Amino acid sequence: MNPTARKAKENQEPRHVNRSSQSVRAGLVALSVFAIGCLHAMAQPAGTPSGGELDAMRLVGRAHYENDEFDKAAEIFRQCTSLAPDSAMDQLNLGIVLVRSRKYDEAIVVLDRAESLDGDAPGVHYLRGIVFKRQGKHAEAAASLNAVIASDPECGPAYYNLGVCSHLSAPVYFLVVTEFPCLYRC
């Protein structure tokens, strides 16, 4: 290796970071979030939720969600919705967790609440369509997914799920005629 290449290689950052430094860094981040939350809490009158407190709770809920701990995430996001009842974002986060944990009836109620708070809340119609599809309510799913496509014609997943719903809701006769014409003629 020539001297210039060797010097450039020495000045590069290491390709991997050892686990202990990652753990220390993660601990410091968690501690700083906790400290910021405590400072905000001290500045607020008792019983008043602070923005920092809610943000910290949202981060904890997201961490539980990312670790597939949906019951814990749902509990955290329920607390967020009780502290900020007018937050469509918190309602939507709770709805996402409920969909992932297959609590579809509760998810529909929460998604309806999110839509009532913010009619343009991103993802509400799409999630509602997914819930209806999983429940076998293909007509309702198609209506929700068509609302997504009307607002975002580039949403590929909405087209895909709409196609699945259309295919699953078609009468068997129609499927036999279109998919297997030789069977129909026999």
C-alpha positions in Angstrom: 0.0 0.0 0.0 1.4 3.4 -0.9 2.0 6.0 1.8 -0.8 8.3 0.7 -3.4 5.4 0.8 -2.1 4.3 4.2 -2.5 7.8 5.6 -6.0 8.1 4.2 -6.9 4.8 5.7 -5.6 5.8 9.1 -7.7 9.0 9.0 -10.9 7.1 8.2 -13.4 6.4 11.0 -13.5 2.8 12.2 -15.8 0.6 10.2 -17.6 -0.6 13.4 -18.1 0.8 16.8 -17.7 -1.6 19.7 -20.9 -2.4 21.7 -19.8 -0.8 24.9 -19.5 2.6 23.3 -22.9 2.2 21.7 -24.4 1.3 25.1 -22.8 4.3 26.7 -24.0 6.6 24.0 -27.6 5.1 24.2 -27.5 5.5 28.0 -26.4 9.2 27.7 -29.2 9.9 25.2 -31.8 8.3 27.5 -30.4 10.2 30.5 -30.5 13.5 28.6 -34.1 12.9 27.5 -35.1 12.0 31.1 -33.3 15.1 32.4 -34.9 17.4 29.9 -38.3 15.9 30.8 -37.6 16.6 34.5 -36.6 20.2 33.8 -39.8 20.8 31.8 -41.8 19.1 34.6 -40.3 21.4 37.2 -41.2 24.5 35.2 -44.9 23.4 34.8 -47.6 23.8 37.3 -48.7 20.5 38.9 -51.0 18.4 36.7 -50.1 20.2 33.5 -48.5 18.1 30.8 -45.4 19.6 29.3 -44.3 19.3 25.7 -41.1 17.6 26.8 -42.9 15.2 29.0 -45.2 14.2 26.1 -42.3 13.9 23.7 -40.4 11.7 26.1 -43.5 9.5 26.4 -43.9 9.3 22.7 -40.3 8.2 22.4 -40.8 5.5 24.9 -44.0 4.3 23.1 -42.1 4.2 19.9 -39.3 2.2 21.4 -41.8 -0.4 22.7 -43.5 -0.4 19.3 -40.1 -1.0 17.5 -39.4 -3.9 19.9 -42.8 -5.5 19.1 -44.0 -4.8 22.6 -47.4 -3.7 21.4 -49.3 -3.9 24.7 -46.7 -1.6 26.4 -46.7 0.8 23.4 -50.5 0.9 23.5 -50.5 1.8 27.2 -48.0 4.6 26.6 -49.9 6.0 23.7 -53.2 5.8 25.7 -51.5 8.0 28.3 -50.4 10.4 25.6 -54.0 10.6 24.3 -55.3 11.3 27.8 -52.7 14.0 28.4 -53.3 15.6 24.9 -56.8 14.6 23.9 -56.8 17.0 20.9 -53.7 15.4 19.3 -54.6 13.6 16.1 -51.0 12.4 16.0 -51.2 10.6 19.3 -54.6 9.1 18.3 -52.9 7.9 15.0 -49.9 6.4 16.9 -52.3 4.5 19.1 -54.3 3.3 16.1 -51.1 2.0 14.4 -50.2 0.1 17.6 -53.7 -1.4 17.8 -53.7 -2.5 14.2 -50.3 -4.2 14.7 -51.7 -6.0 17.8 -54.8 -7.1 15.9 -57.2 -5.1 18.1 -59.2 -4.0 15.1 -62.4 -2.9 16.6 -60.6 -0.6 19.1 -58.3 0.6 16.2 -61.3 1.7 14.2 -62.7 3.8 17.1 -59.3 5.4 17.6 -58.8 6.1 13.9 -62.3 7.7 13.7 -61.3 9.9 16.6 -58.0 10.9 14.8 -60.0 11.8 11.7 -62.5 13.9 13.6 -59.5 15.8 15.1 -57.7 16.3 11.8 -59.6 15.3 8.6 -56.3 15.3 6.7 -54.3 13.2 9.2 -52.0 11.1 7.1 -52.5 7.4 7.1 -56.0 7.3 8.8 -57.8 6.2 5.6 -55.1 3.8 4.7 -55.0 2.1 8.1 -58.8 2.0 8.2 -58.7 0.2 4.8 -56.1 -2.3 6.1 -58.3 -3.0 9.2 -61.4 -3.5 7.1 -59.5 -5.8 4.7 -58.2 -7.9 7.5 -61.8 -8.2 8.9 -63.1 -9.3 5.5 -65.1 -6.1 5.0 -63.9 -5.6 1.5 -66.5 -2.9 0.4 -65.6 -0.7 3.4 -61.9 -1.3 2.8 -62.3 -0.3 -0.9 -64.0 2.9 0.1 -61.2 3.8 2.5 -58.5 2.9 0.0 -60.2 4.9 -2.7 -60.1 7.9 -0.4 -56.4 7.4 -0.1 -55.9 7.2 -3.8 -58.1 10.3 -4.3 -55.8 12.3 -2.0 -52.5 10.6 -3.1 -52.7 9.1 -6.6 -49.0 7.9 -6.2 -49.7 5.6 -3.2 -48.8 2.2 -4.6 -49.7 0.2 -1.5 -53.2 1.6 -1.6 -53.6 0.4 -5.2 -52.3 -3.0 -4.2 -54.6 -3.4 -1.3 -57.5 -2.1 -3.3 -56.8 -4.8 -5.9 -56.6 -7.5 -3.2 -60.0 -6.3 -1.8 -61.6 -6.2 -5.3 -60.3 -9.7 -6.0 -61.4 -11.1 -2.7 -64.9 -9.5 -2.9 -65.6 -10.6 -6.5 -68.2 -13.4 -6.8 -66.8 -16.9 -7.4 -68.7 -17.0 -10.7 -67.0 -13.9 -12.0 -63.6 -15.4 -11.0 -64.3 -18.7 -12.7 -65.4 -16.9 -15.9 -62.5 -14.5 -16.1 -59.7 -16.6 -14.6 -60.6 -20.0 -16.0 -62.6 -19.6 -19.2 -62.0 -23.2 -20.2 -63.8 -24.4 -17.0 -66.8 -22.2 -17.9 -67.1 -23.6 -21.4 -66.9 -27.3 -20.2 
